[in-house]
Amino acid sequence: MPILNTVAQIVAKPFPRVISPKAHAIINYVNAGFLLMSGGWFWRRNKRAAVGAFVGGGAVLVLNLLTSHRGGAKSAISFHARREIDLGLAAMMSTLPEFFAFDDGEEKKLFMAEGVLIAGVTELTQFPPPPTPEGQRKKAA
């Protein structure tokens, strides 16, 4: 089902990059909180969906805390590399229902929407240009 993520990327590609790194961090913290709360809400109805929401929310939270941007606690992941990781996270979110073997309509829709949301936000974020080999040599010297 990551096809929806690809569609979201293609649709968002022509739009200008309007989300700043700080806004990206805020959106991710809200998203992590939403997923963790969803896990609590799913717990009585579907334990597998709840565990999937906890895994997804935890992954978003840890990734956000380790990224080098305003709002990150440690600079272990460069903000430029974060784009590729976010796209992988979007694919992971979309496949969590299959991984945890639950195909209930409501819970599955949440994970599909999360994947599309993460892919769309990533495409609309202002990421810095990739570092050039020349710039990396100057930094190392």
C-alpha positions, 0 to 999 in steps of 0.5 A: 500500500505504499502506492498512496505515499508515492501518489502523495509525493507526486501530487505535492512535488509541484507545490512550493516548499512552505514548511520550515524545519521548525514547523516540520519538527512541531508537526512531527511532535504532534503526529507522534503524540497523536499516534501514541494516543491512538495506541491507547484508544485502540488498546481495548478494541484491537491490541495489534493496532495499538502496538502498531500505533505505539511503534509508529509513534515511538519511531516518529518521536525518536527520529524527531529527537535525534534530528539536528534541527530546532526541537531536536534533543541530539544532533545524531541525524542531519536534517538533510538525511531526514528526508530519506528517513521520513519517506521510509517511515511513511512506507513503514506506517502504511505497511504496519497493518500487514506487518501486525496482521490486522485488517480492520477497516478503521485502524488500517485507514489511520495507518494509511492516512499517516503514511500519506501525511508523512510523505506529504509533509516531507515533500512540502518541507524546506530541506537544505541542499545536499552537502557537496564533497568539496564542502565536506572536505573544508569542514573536515580540515 
